[in-house]
Amino acid sequence: MPATSRSPSPLRADYRRLLDLCPVLQVTLIADGEPAPTRAQGWYSAAELAADPTALEAALAGEATRIAPVAAEHGTAPRPHVAASRLLHHYLWSVCVLIAGPWHLARRVPVIDGSDLWLHAPTGVLALRPRAHVTLPGEDELRAELRAAVVTHVEPLLTAFAAPTRRGARALWGMVTDDLASAIWYLGRMLDAQAGVTAPAGGAGGAGGAAGAGEAVATGEAEAVAAAGAVLPGGTQPLLGAAAFRTLCGPDGRSHPTRTRLGCCLYYAIRPDSACVTCPRTPDEERLQRL
């Protein structure tokens, strides 16, 4: 049986480290006993987004307002399903970092109930009240617990977002798979950035090359890529496919891990000249140029 702790203190330390590590993760931690964010101030819990069409409509309107100026600068006017897809991608990636972060950093899998994570509709920032977590001695069992924690949290939201995003179940679970792989990968890159390390020629993890004198080897990304592959080996329904990282070698001899998303997040519909580097639309030659 999983060892589940109701003490918030280990997770709070994990999340303080995670928020320091991940500058793009905008999350406020809510203490036990502290009042929850309110609808009157534009906050909606994940449970409300999944069950209340009014809450979801407010969140979608907030995302449409946020992306409109960027889209206008690039001569586009995204349709409603694009805003819905962008909001869902933002939420899924964020919650995957919030669940995978403590797992990757401290081998604790948070259990995030839909009533303990809120989205601020006007800004897209999140608020979290950490509660329970799961620890297990076996790595395979803990990886299974990680997948289960993600699936349990996001499943009601996928049902709610199906119509606004105009996507079927397979495409939606593909998005979750992409965002979980991306979240773990991001954690590795941020660990390297925090340590001030660089990837030597021949590989992000140091294979095939040596670091210069006094230069630390970038192992965080390589370890995260391996970790994502172990979490998502394929055949882990309802999560689709595998992390399926591969290596690109640049003309300078440096190698770069990459993967191709199972589905498109529709960022190109806002900025046609800037498709994601892992987008199915982005060829390897362009990826290497941008890397």
BAFI-3210 file (N, C-alpha, C; in Angstrom, 3 decimals, decimal comma, padded with zeros to 6 digits):
// residues 291
n [1|2|3|4|5|6|7|8|9|10|11|12|13|14|15|16|17|18|19|20|21|22|23|24|25|26|27|28|29|30|31|32|33|34|35|36|37|38|39|40|41|42|43|44|45|46|47|48|49|50|51|52|53|54|55|56|57|58|59|60|61|62|63|64|65|66|67|68|69|70|71|72|73|74|75|76|77|78|79|80|81|82|83|84|85|86|87|88|89|90|91|92|93|94|95|96|97|98|99|100|101|102|103|104|105|106|107|108|109|110|111|112|113|114|115|116|117|118|119|120|121|122|123|124|125|126|127|128|129|130|131|132|133|134|135|136|137|138|139|140|141|142|143|144|145|146|147|148|149|150|151|152|153|154|155|156|157|158|159|160|161|162|163|164|165|166|167|168|169|170|171|172|173|174|175|176|177|178|179|180|181|182|183|184|185|186|187|188|189|190|191|192|193|194|195|196|197|198|199|200|201|202|203|204|205|206|207|208|209|210|211|212|213|214|215|216|217|218|219|220|221|222|223|224|225|226|227|228|229|230|231|232|233|234|235|236|237|238|239|240|241|242|243|244|245|246|247|248|249|250|251|252|253|254|255|256|257|258|259|260|261|262|263|264|265|266|267|268|269|270|271|272|273|274|275|276|277|278|279|280|281|282|283|284|285|286|287|288|289|290|291]
n.u [000,845|000,492|002,462|000,947|001,109|-000,331|000,766|001,663|004,181|006,605|005,989|005,659|008,242|009,344|007,870|008,618|011,274|010,823|009,434|011,370|013,150|011,846|011,180|009,067|006,811|004,016|002,739|000,867|001,252|-001,063|-001,710|-002,649|-005,690|-005,669|-007,713|-009,475|-008,889|-011,230|-014,237|-015,286|-013,067|-012,129|-011,096|-011,048|-011,602|-010,087|-012,006|-014,336|-013,971|-014,208|-016,833|-018,638|-020,100|-020,165|-017,905|-015,880|-016,338|-015,644|-012,890|-011,998|-012,602|-010,824|-008,347|-008,610|-008,584|-005,986|-004,318|-005,007|-003,700|-001,048|-001,536|-002,630|-000,410|000,897|-000,726|-002,928|-006,073|-007,115|-009,372|-012,111|-011,605|-008,874|-007,979|-009,069|-007,600|-005,034|-005,320|-005,915|-003,547|-001,713|-002,691|-002,477|000,299|001,308|000,157|001,302|004,004|003,728|003,031|004,972|007,271|007,924|008,157|010,377|012,357|012,352|011,238|008,545|005,129|002,728|-000,704|-003,133|-006,065|-009,048|-010,260|-008,275|-006,609|-006,385|-007,331|-006,628|-008,744|-008,469|-005,660|-004,331|-002,645|-001,861|-003,072|-002,256|-003,099|-001,156|-001,452|-001,835|000,644|002,314|004,537|006,735|008,653|009,592|010,831|009,474|006,856|006,431|006,612|004,329|002,452|002,817|001,916|-000,757|-001,610|-001,539|-003,391|-005,764|-006,238|-006,523|-008,489|-011,342|-011,253|-010,506|-012,801|-014,515|-013,246|-013,389|-015,404|-015,036|-012,357|-012,572|-011,638|-011,061|-011,086|-008,697|-006,866|-006,814|-005,744|-003,311|-002,248|-001,944|000,021|002,154|002,569|003,301|005,726|007,142|007,163|008,810|011,202|011,714|012,213|014,701|016,327|016,166|017,392|020,017|020,468|020,266|022,468|024,408|025,643|026,991|026,400|028,630|030,352|029,045|027,115|024,318|024,497|027,152|028,282|030,624|032,179|034,187|034,067|035,319|038,173|037,335|034,676|031,381|029,560|026,618|024,211|021,610|019,559|019,973|019,433|016,772|015,552|015,923|014,411|011,835|011,435|011,284|008,993|007,095|006,940|005,407|002,327|000,925|-001,896|-004,479|-002,693|-001,049|001,153|004,777|007,411|009,592|012,151|014,766|017,983|019,554|022,232|024,323|026,105|028,326|029,116|027,824|025,272|021,720|018,879|015,610|012,104|009,105|006,012|002,969|000,653|-000,610|-000,187|-001,253|000,038|001,162|-001,003|-001,332|001,141|002,342|004,948|006,430|006,364|006,217|009,285|009,181|007,097|005,054|005,129|007,616|010,633|013,643|015,954|015,307|014,907|017,499|018,746|017,392|018,056]
n.v [-001,190|002,311|004,720|007,287|010,652|013,096|015,354|018,645|019,780|018,561|018,735|021,472|022,452|021,209|022,525|025,186|025,032|024,185|026,348|028,287|027,196|027,112|029,567|030,303|029,253|030,256|030,337|030,560|029,596|028,245|028,272|025,803|026,460|029,047|031,383|030,299|031,193|033,370|033,274|035,763|037,312|036,358|033,787|030,294|026,976|023,834|021,856|023,355|024,404|022,068|021,293|023,416|025,294|028,097|028,935|027,810|029,201|031,806|031,455|030,764|033,103|034,834|033,793|034,209|036,985|037,474|036,407|037,812|040,418|039,591|037,919|039,788|041,359|039,703|039,463|037,746|036,310|034,507|031,757|030,687|027,979|027,818|029,503|028,029|025,648|026,633|027,527|025,110|023,676|025,302|024,932|022,121|021,654|023,143|021,842|019,365|019,954|020,684|018,261|016,436|017,708|017,582|014,798|014,340|015,793|014,954|012,446|012,300|012,037|014,313|014,522|016,039|017,455|018,378|020,508|021,913|023,357|026,315|028,466|031,677|033,512|036,057|036,388|033,942|032,813|030,489|029,003|027,024|024,653|022,717|019,320|016,103|013,516|010,877|008,261|005,702|002,661|001,422|002,232|001,821|001,473|003,979|005,614|004,736|005,662|008,393|008,771|008,025|009,999|012,291|011,581|011,201|013,786|015,381|014,230|014,905|017,547|017,289|016,229|018,426|020,298|019,245|019,942|022,850|022,896|021,427|018,805|015,292|012,456|010,991|012,847|014,712|013,242|012,747|015,311|015,597|013,655|014,755|017,123|016,176|014,845|017,071|018,671|017,252|017,224|019,980|020,496|019,241|020,831|023,240|022,599|022,278|024,906|026,312|025,305|026,359|025,043|023,634|022,033|019,725|019,220|016,562|015,590|016,228|015,126|014,621|012,486|011,379|013,622|016,052|018,152|021,499|022,828|023,282|023,450|022,516|019,508|019,162|017,441|017,381|017,734|015,442|013,405|013,983|013,580|010,823|010,068|010,924|009,223|006,797|007,152|007,462|005,116|004,166|002,486|003,026|003,459|005,799|007,542|008,438|006,862|007,255|008,986|009,221|010,455|011,734|012,219|015,050|016,065|018,787|021,016|021,844|019,724|019,298|017,608|017,381|016,758|015,946|015,816|014,874|016,302|014,573|015,742|018,909|022,040|024,347|026,796|027,987|029,081|031,475|032,771|032,563|032,389|031,140|028,337|025,735|024,285|021,565|020,911|019,010|020,226|021,352|020,953|018,920|020,309|023,007|022,911|022,451|024,844|026,665|025,710]
n.w [000,000|-000,729|001,023|002,457|003,230|005,313|006,195|005,459|005,373|004,171|001,426|001,126|001,405|-000,836|-002,838|-002,487|-003,290|-005,908|-007,076|-006,921|-008,664|-011,131|-013,122|-014,833|-013,766|-012,336|-009,386|-006,438|-003,103|-000,859|002,521|005,018|006,590|005,707|003,947|001,020|-002,425|-004,109|-006,114|-006,617|-006,960|-009,296|-009,267|-009,891|-008,981|-009,977|-009,851|-010,130|-012,711|-014,147|-013,682|-013,774|-016,149|-016,291|-014,873|-016,477|-018,840|-018,058|-017,583|-020,148|-021,512|-020,284|-021,190|-023,967|-024,030|-023,139|-025,150|-027,383|-027,951|-028,604|-030,756|-032,540|-033,108|-034,817|-036,927|-036,736|-035,743|-033,426|-033,328|-031,166|-030,359|-030,443|-028,378|-026,279|-026,475|-025,967|-023,311|-022,013|-022,513|-021,101|-018,480|-018,147|-018,514|-016,367|-014,101|-014,428|-013,945|-011,266|-010,107|-011,028|-010,219|-007,281|-007,280|-009,012|-007,724|-005,043|-004,750|-004,012|-004,576|-005,211|-004,198|-005,757|-005,254|-007,026|-005,785|-004,583|-006,205|-007,958|-010,669|-011,860|-013,616|-015,034|-015,299|-015,558|-013,679|-010,996|-007,937|-005,148|-002,694|-000,900|000,083|000,606|-000,014|-001,798|-001,070|-002,126|-002,024|-004,360|-007,601|-010,063|-009,143|-008,010|-010,223|-011,567|-009,759|-010,080|-012,741|-012,308|-010,525|-012,116|-014,145|-012,653|-011,687|-014,030|-015,648|-015,284|-016,214|-018,891|-020,002|-019,717|-021,358|-023,880|-025,820|-026,133|-027,110|-029,357|-029,664|-029,650|-027,354|-027,663|-028,779|-026,698|-024,526|-025,650|-025,540|-022,775|-022,326|-023,821|-022,346|-019,838|-020,398|-021,327|-019,031|-017,209|-018,627|-018,773|-016,058|-015,733|-017,413|-016,056|-013,644|-014,532|-015,417|-013,021|-011,708|-013,247|-015,397|-018,462|-021,613|-022,920|-026,086|-027,962|-026,292|-024,102|-021,634|-021,349|-022,686|-025,014|-025,034|-023,289|-020,440|-020,122|-018,297|-014,971|-015,577|-015,069|-015,813|-017,731|-016,408|-015,559|-017,545|-019,141|-017,285|-016,734|-019,220|-019,465|-017,251|-018,003|-020,159|-018,814|-017,271|-019,241|-021,166|-023,185|-023,896|-021,566|-020,835|-019,860|-021,045|-023,959|-026,290|-026,196|-024,389|-026,075|-026,759|-028,820|-030,383|-031,728|-033,756|-033,969|-036,270|-034,881|-033,433|-031,091|-029,269|-029,049|-027,116|-028,251|-029,005|-030,707|-030,546|-029,762|-030,534|-031,756|-030,152|-031,029|-030,991|-033,206|-034,461|-033,283|-033,429|-036,357|-037,343|-035,431|-034,551|-032,074|-030,838|-030,635|-032,228|-034,488|-036,949|-037,180|-038,748|-038,389|-039,190|-038,783|-036,045|-035,061|-035,857|-034,221|-031,730]
ca.u [000,000|001,281|002,566|000,396|001,280|-001,219|001,538|002,002|005,498|007,577|005,610|005,887|009,661|009,514|007,305|009,461|012,406|010,334|009,110|012,647|013,816|011,066|010,728|007,826|005,698|003,425|001,843|000,848|000,947|-002,067|-001,473|-003,806|-006,329|-005,757|-008,912|-009,294|-009,196|-012,675|-014,783|-015,491|-011,797|-011,767|-010,431|-011,905|-010,885|-010,146|-013,304|-015,338|-013,761|-014,675|-018,260|-019,468|-019,876|-019,926|-016,503|-015,062|-016,509|-014,843|-011,478|-011,749|-012,627|-009,563|-007,275|-008,800|-008,145|-004,522|-003,594|-005,434|-002,694|000,073|-002,013|-002,799|000,923|001,331|-001,730|-003,871|-007,221|-007,408|-010,752|-012,306|-011,011|-007,439|-007,841|-009,358|-006,451|-003,909|-005,577|-005,773|-002,110|-001,115|-003,084|-001,915|001,748|001,539|-000,158|002,303|005,186|003,403|003,012|006,251|008,377|008,318|008,611|011,719|013,302|012,370|010,541|007,224|004,097|001,610|-002,081|-003,758|-007,505|-009,563|-010,687|-007,088|-005,824|-007,233|-006,854|-007,122|-009,187|-007,924|-004,207|-003,820|-001,792|-002,471|-002,889|-002,279|-003,023|-000,577|-001,990|-001,260|001,583|002,545|005,911|006,815|010,061|009,979|010,792|008,401|005,588|006,292|006,289|002,913|001,697|002,902|000,965|-002,117|-001,929|-001,824|-004,631|-006,903|-006,508|-006,895|-009,571|-012,583|-011,034|-010,514|-014,213|-015,076|-012,591|-013,513|-016,186|-014,379|-011,129|-012,936|-010,722|-011,548|-010,382|-007,325|-006,050|-006,668|-004,782|-002,014|-001,771|-001,465|001,295|003,155|002,871|004,029|007,097|007,731|007,372|009,991|012,331|011,942|012,842|016,111|017,018|016,248|018,420|021,298|020,600|020,513|023,837|025,328|026,434|026,822|026,486|029,796|030,139|028,857|025,925|023,906|024,910|028,595|028,781|031,281|032,922|034,641|033,924|036,570|038,692|036,483|033,326|030,541|028,871|025,163|023,594|020,204|018,705|020,105|018,720|015,340|015,129|015,826|013,293|010,596|011,292|010,870|007,610|006,243|007,584|004,402|001,458|000,434|-003,202|-004,910|-001,630|-000,786|002,504|005,938|008,140|010,261|013,196|015,824|019,107|019,985|023,629|024,544|027,371|029,438|029,393|027,002|024,025|020,590|017,694|014,364|011,013|008,030|004,748|001,948|-000,358|-000,226|-000,769|-001,846|000,744|001,395|-002,196|-001,177|002,366|002,631|006,386|007,103|005,846|007,018|010,445|008,818|005,875|005,152|005,362|008,973|011,608|014,852|016,904|014,913|015,144|018,928|019,023|016,850|018,786]
ca.v [000,000|003,532|005,470|008,601|011,577|014,249|016,505|019,452|020,402|018,143|019,274|022,919|022,640|020,834|023,552|026,387|024,773|024,105|027,687|028,970|026,559|027,250|030,962|030,532|028,663|031,298|029,658|031,004|028,508|028,583|027,507|025,248|027,464|030,306|031,376|029,935|032,251|033,458|033,543|037,204|037,870|035,745|032,500|029,120|025,732|022,844|021,191|024,255|024,453|020,812|021,028|024,620|025,953|029,522|029,070|027,523|030,312|032,927|031,133|030,838|034,518|035,406|033,371|034,896|038,371|037,508|036,098|038,687|041,394|038,900|037,479|040,954|041,773|038,785|039,443|036,637|036,486|033,108|031,370|030,260|026,685|028,034|029,995|026,911|024,737|027,282|027,514|023,742|023,372|026,021|024,288|020,769|021,734|023,632|020,813|018,305|020,403|020,664|016,875|015,788|018,401|016,898|013,435|014,371|016,386|014,346|011,155|012,408|012,319|015,036|014,202|017,360|017,380|019,458|021,642|022,510|024,083|027,350|029,261|033,050|033,681|037,220|036,378|032,600|032,300|029,418|028,952|025,621|024,297|021,367|018,466|014,761|013,010|009,434|007,776|004,258|002,267|000,978|003,288|001,541|001,743|005,418|006,168|004,439|006,582|009,701|008,776|007,974|011,306|013,200|011,148|011,455|015,218|016,057|013,565|015,693|018,749|016,929|016,110|019,775|021,042|018,554|020,738|024,124|022,699|020,653|017,669|014,046|011,933|010,591|014,057|015,336|012,466|012,994|016,574|015,335|012,938|015,740|018,086|015,495|014,689|018,402|019,161|016,598|017,731|021,356|020,434|018,932|022,004|024,262|022,168|022,635|026,357|026,748|024,926|027,076|024,081|023,654|020,718|019,617|018,627|015,117|015,164|017,035|014,465|014,475|011,354|011,726|014,866|016,364|019,546|022,214|022,936|024,024|023,525|021,392|018,831|019,273|016,120|017,496|017,481|014,043|012,591|014,233|012,905|009,405|009,911|011,049|007,995|005,723|007,416|007,324|004,186|003,683|001,451|003,408|004,082|006,483|008,351|007,864|006,879|007,303|010,257|009,076|011,442|011,359|013,149|015,744|016,489|020,015|021,109|022,085|018,482|019,157|016,867|018,001|015,901|016,531|014,887|015,455|016,202|013,708|016,619|020,318|022,902|025,456|028,061|028,565|029,824|032,813|033,302|031,620|032,276|030,614|027,056|025,158|023,557|020,142|020,789|018,138|021,057|021,883|019,948|018,843|021,346|024,228|022,703|022,654|026,264|027,368|025,263]
ca.w [000,000|-000,713|002,269|002,166|004,342|005,331|006,664|004,293|005,458|003,159|000,122|001,102|001,113|-002,239|-003,712|-002,420|-004,166|-007,281|-007,557|-007,116|-009,803|-012,367|-013,156|-015,580|-013,027|-011,492|-008,456|-005,049|-002,179|000,149|003,740|005,706|007,422|004,973|003,090|-000,378|-003,398|-004,306|-007,448|-006,755|-007,413|-010,568|-009,075|-010,042|-008,721|-011,059|-009,749|-010,704|-014,157|-014,715|-013,460|-013,865|-017,436|-016,097|-014,490|-017,650|-019,777|-017,566|-017,797|-021,586|-021,887|-019,827|-022,099|-025,246|-023,841|-022,996|-026,381|-028,477|-028,382|-029,247|-032,071|-033,393|-033,552|-035,872|-037,976|-036,601|-034,847|-033,088|-033,082|-029,774|-030,010|-030,244|-027,007|-025,374|-026,507|-025,291|-021,876|-021,522|-022,528|-019,968|-017,229|-018,080|-018,295|-015,006|-013,114|-014,567|-013,202|-009,842|-009,641|-011,329|-009,563|-006,047|-007,610|-009,589|-006,786|-003,714|-004,789|-003,413|-005,575|-004,600|-004,547|-005,881|-005,460|-007,855|-004,956|-003,963|-007,202|-008,535|-011,788|-011,885|-015,002|-015,743|-015,506|-015,820|-012,609|-010,219|-006,488|-004,732|-001,279|-000,826|001,142|000,745|-001,011|-001,747|-001,210|-002,310|-002,120|-005,697|-008,612|-011,016|-008,472|-007,828|-011,544|-011,808|-008,903|-010,734|-013,853|-011,775|-009,931|-013,223|-014,801|-011,764|-011,590|-015,280|-016,397|-015,356|-017,018|-020,304|-020,394|-019,835|-022,436|-025,166|-026,776|-026,482|-027,889|-030,562|-029,733|-029,100|-026,188|-028,006|-028,912|-025,388|-023,738|-026,255|-025,005|-021,413|-022,457|-024,244|-021,291|-018,764|-020,877|-021,383|-017,673|-016,630|-019,408|-018,311|-014,739|-015,923|-017,952|-015,018|-012,700|-015,142|-015,421|-011,651|-011,357|-014,109|-016,159|-019,908|-022,251|-023,767|-027,402|-027,931|-025,571|-022,972|-020,419|-021,303|-023,454|-026,258|-024,934|-021,942|-020,053|-019,978|-016,933|-014,057|-016,124|-014,657|-016,906|-017,643|-016,257|-015,208|-018,703|-019,541|-016,303|-016,886|-020,439|-019,118|-016,326|-018,768|-020,926|-017,911|-016,872|-020,428|-022,096|-024,125|-023,347|-020,238|-021,051|-021,080|-021,631|-025,273|-026,827|-025,312|-024,424|-027,381|-027,025|-029,742|-030,325|-032,935|-033,674|-034,705|-037,015|-033,953|-032,728|-029,886|-029,456|-028,360|-027,059|-028,725|-029,248|-031,495|-029,820|-030,338|-031,117|-031,853|-029,114|-031,779|-030,802|-034,531|-034,856|-032,715|-034,037|-037,448|-037,598|-034,237|-034,069|-030,989|-031,330|-030,688|-033,021|-035,663|-038,113|-037,168|-039,188|-037,579|-039,576|-038,084|-034,611|-034,791|-035,976|-033,059|-030,545]
c.u [000,887|001,314|002,142|000,504|000,295|-000,493|001,977|003,445|006,508|007,260|005,866|007,351|009,952|009,033|008,077|010,675|011,979|010,064|010,362|013,345|013,156|010,482|009,419|006,604|005,166|002,348|001,995|000,482|-000,001|-001,854|-002,770|-004,385|-006,432|-006,981|-008,579|-009,531|-010,676|-013,051|-014,954|-014,230|-011,293|-011,069|-011,451|-011,075|-010,986|-011,483|-014,410|-015,193|-014,315|-016,189|-019,178|-019,182|-019,596|-018,466|-015,592|-015,155|-015,676|-013,352|-011,114|-011,723|-011,327|-008,414|-007,397|-008,327|-006,626|-003,806|-003,926|-004,361|-001,505|-000,334|-002,127|-001,455|001,408|000,253|-002,707|-004,995|-007,704|-008,886|-010,881|-011,633|-009,497|-007,192|-008,086|-008,195|-005,251|-004,106|-005,398|-004,306|-001,410|-001,432|-002,425|-000,422|002,047|001,275|000,809|003,601|004,929|003,364|004,366|007,414|008,814|008,756|010,052|012,749|013,442|011,644|009,268|006,234|002,938|000,267|-002,837|-005,231|-007,963|-010,023|-009,512|-006,172|-006,763|-006,534|-007,465|-007,461|-008,580|-006,447|-003,637|-002,901|-002,580|-002,249|-003,099|-002,240|-002,460|-001,179|-001,235|-000,202|001,788|004,035|005,867|008,272|010,510|009,838|009,671|007,042|005,362|006,010|004,824|002,027|001,697|001,902|-000,473|-002,538|-002,280|-003,172|-005,842|-007,250|-007,078|-008,114|-010,866|-012,438|-011,051|-011,944|-014,826|-014,514|-012,802|-014,255|-015,495|-013,128|-011,384|-011,966|-011,383|-010,672|-008,932|-006,407|-005,806|-005,672|-003,388|-001,411|-001,243|-000,106|002,417|003,550|003,575|005,488|007,822|008,052|008,632|011,255|012,718|012,638|014,336|016,895|017,168|017,263|019,808|021,509|020,916|021,943|024,874|026,202|026,123|026,988|027,726|029,462|030,017|027,681|025,626|024,359|026,392|029,131|029,428|032,055|033,324|034,444|035,297|036,983|037,770|035,036|032,527|029,830|027,368|024,542|022,101|019,279|018,760|019,337|017,208|014,791|014,969|014,631|011,956|010,352|010,835|009,423|006,650|006,910|006,675|003,571|000,931|-000,876|-003,740|-003,859|-001,144|000,698|003,576|006,543|008,980|011,228|014,197|016,881|019,392|021,423|023,832|025,885|028,579|029,789|028,582|025,711|022,945|019,434|016,483|013,319|009,988|006,725|003,789|000,861|000,104|-000,926|-001,365|-001,181|000,964|000,192|-002,184|000,025|002,809|004,118|007,134|006,441|006,760|008,171|010,175|007,560|006,072|005,433|006,823|009,970|012,881|015,858|016,592|015,146|016,586|019,305|018,568|017,553|020,181]
c.v [001,249|004,141|006,892|009,484|012,722|015,484|017,335|019,906|019,883|018,707|020,770|023,224|022,289|021,960|024,864|026,221|024,789|025,493|028,524|028,464|026,920|028,656|031,180|029,979|029,693|030,680|030,276|029,814|029,001|027,680|026,905|026,314|028,819|030,268|031,017|031,144|032,215|033,724|035,037|037,903|037,212|034,416|031,371|027,871|024,819|022,117|022,050|024,340|023,203|020,672|022,210|025,332|027,444|029,781|028,842|028,666|031,515|032,692|031,232|032,286|035,203|035,059|034,086|036,347|038,462|037,298|037,055|039,698|040,755|038,463|038,657|041,441|040,921|038,574|038,300|037,016|035,097|032,866|030,804|028,938|026,801|028,533|028,871|025,939|025,331|027,276|026,117|023,341|024,038|025,315|022,920|020,807|022,154|022,549|019,641|018,691|020,311|019,243|016,209|016,435|017,734|015,452|013,452|014,862|015,593|013,008|011,167|012,762|013,039|014,493|015,527|017,190|018,573|020,667|022,374|023,228|025,033|028,040|030,647|033,391|034,898|037,115|035,020|032,057|031,300|029,627|027,502|025,516|022,873|020,584|017,144|014,496|011,522|009,166|006,255|003,861|001,907|002,080|003,057|001,857|003,246|006,114|005,913|005,371|007,987|009,781|008,818|009,317|012,314|012,856|011,495|012,928|015,778|015,463|014,371|016,943|018,434|016,790|017,481|020,532|020,416|019,406|022,063|023,959|021,991|019,497|016,454|013,557|011,590|011,805|014,712|014,571|012,557|014,286|016,390|014,635|013,893|016,653|017,448|015,286|016,025|018,934|018,555|017,083|019,135|021,377|020,151|020,117|023,090|023,884|022,490|024,142|026,881|026,441|025,646|026,176|024,196|022,252|020,670|019,026|017,123|014,686|016,037|016,424|014,191|013,325|011,853|013,004|015,108|017,835|020,179|022,311|023,808|024,121|022,296|020,808|018,873|017,888|016,203|017,180|016,022|013,134|012,763|013,561|011,401|009,150|009,982|009,791|006,829|005,905|007,143|006,418|003,766|002,591|001,748|004,165|004,684|007,414|007,670|007,894|006,917|008,694|010,330|010,212|010,864|012,453|013,728|016,206|017,700|020,037|021,368|020,834|018,291|018,403|017,445|017,017|016,653|015,438|015,609|015,225|015,263|014,523|018,054|021,128|024,174|026,809|028,760|029,385|031,236|033,512|032,347|031,420|031,596|029,344|026,516|024,336|022,054|019,893|019,798|018,914|021,502|020,815|020,009|019,934|022,660|024,096|022,976|024,124|027,015|026,944|025,891]
c.w [000,000|000,680|001,979|003,398|004,216|005,871|005,474|004,264|004,441|001,782|000,052|000,809|-000,352|-003,154|-003,636|-003,323|-005,628|-007,850|-007,747|-008,374|-011,131|-012,478|-013,897|-014,852|-012,030|-010,610|-007,074|-004,172|-001,092|001,354|004,266|006,633|006,755|004,067|001,646|-001,270|-003,764|-005,764|-007,668|-007,254|-008,696|-010,459|-009,202|-009,796|-009,935|-011,043|-010,351|-012,222|-014,833|-014,670|-013,728|-015,190|-017,307|-015,739|-015,697|-018,660|-019,354|-017,802|-019,272|-022,063|-021,457|-020,753|-023,439|-025,158|-023,780|-024,321|-027,519|-028,886|-029,091|-030,653|-033,030|-033,936|-034,720|-036,930|-037,916|-035,647|-034,468|-032,818|-031,663|-029,430|-029,827|-028,817|-026,009|-025,325|-025,787|-023,772|-021,307|-021,481|-021,344|-018,650|-017,091|-017,804|-016,863|-013,969|-013,219|-013,866|-011,703|-009,278|-009,855|-010,598|-008,264|-006,279|-008,099|-008,570|-005,492|-003,631|-003,935|-004,518|-004,894|-005,080|-004,559|-006,221|-006,289|-007,079|-004,320|-004,953|-007,929|-009,697|-011,691|-013,330|-015,694|-016,093|-015,870|-014,748|-011,772|-008,728|-006,056|-003,222|-001,203|000,331|001,175|-000,309|-000,775|-001,891|-001,294|-002,468|-003,533|-006,732|-009,624|-010,409|-008,302|-009,157|-011,896|-010,989|-009,492|-011,887|-013,344|-011,186|-011,013|-013,848|-013,943|-011,725|-012,889|-015,967|-016,418|-016,220|-018,511|-020,819|-020,620|-021,031|-023,813|-026,194|-027,116|-027,330|-029,215|-030,765|-029,098|-027,966|-026,509|-028,111|-027,555|-024,512|-024,339|-025,748|-023,583|-021,452|-022,837|-023,096|-020,105|-019,168|-020,876|-019,991|-017,049|-017,332|-018,951|-016,956|-014,857|-016,441|-016,902|-013,933|-013,237|-015,103|-014,024|-011,223|-012,211|-014,939|-017,641|-020,454|-023,133|-025,124|-027,252|-027,114|-024,383|-021,671|-020,367|-022,110|-024,731|-026,199|-023,511|-021,667|-019,920|-018,524|-016,100|-014,514|-015,735|-015,864|-016,672|-017,595|-015,995|-016,358|-019,108|-018,580|-016,444|-018,134|-020,174|-018,198|-017,059|-019,601|-020,074|-017,452|-018,025|-021,452|-023,247|-023,479|-021,961|-020,393|-019,748|-021,690|-022,900|-025,616|-025,756|-025,357|-025,696|-027,677|-028,020|-029,718|-031,697|-032,734|-034,567|-035,410|-036,118|-033,155|-031,467|-030,216|-028,558|-028,308|-027,592|-028,808|-030,100|-030,769|-030,542|-031,025|-031,075|-030,773|-029,705|-031,519|-032,148|-034,992|-034,289|-033,341|-035,154|-037,714|-036,466|-033,725|-032,979|-031,568|-031,393|-031,515|-034,164|-036,945|-038,240|-037,586|-038,354|-037,924|-038,863|-036,582|-034,255|-034,895|-034,734|-031,771|-030,494]
res [m|p|a|t|s|r|s|p|s|p|l|r|a|d|y|r|r|l|l|d|l|c|p|v|l|q|v|t|l|i|a|d|g|e|p|a|p|t|r|a|q|g|w|y|s|a|a|e|l|a|a|d|p|t|a|l|e|a|a|l|a|g|e|a|t|r|i|a|p|v|a|a|e|h|g|t|a|p|r|p|h|v|a|a|s|r|l|l|h|h|y|l|w|s|v|c|v|l|i|a|g|p|w|h|l|a|r|r|v|p|v|i|d|g|s|d|l|w|l|h|a|p|t|g|v|l|a|l|r|p|r|a|h|v|t|l|p|g|e|d|e|l|r|a|e|l|r|a|a|v|v|t|h|v|e|p|l|l|t|a|f|a|a|p|t|r|r|g|a|r|a|l|w|g|m|v|t|d|d|l|a|s|a|i|w|y|l|g|r|m|l|d|a|q|a|g|v|t|a|p|a|g|g|a|g|g|a|g|g|a|a|g|a|g|e|a|v|a|t|g|e|a|e|a|v|a|a|a|g|a|v|l|p|g|g|t|q|p|l|l|g|a|a|a|f|r|t|l|c|g|p|d|g|r|s|h|p|t|r|t|r|l|g|c|c|l|y|y|a|i|r|p|d|s|a|c|v|t|c|p|r|t|p|d|e|e|r|l|q|r|l]
***
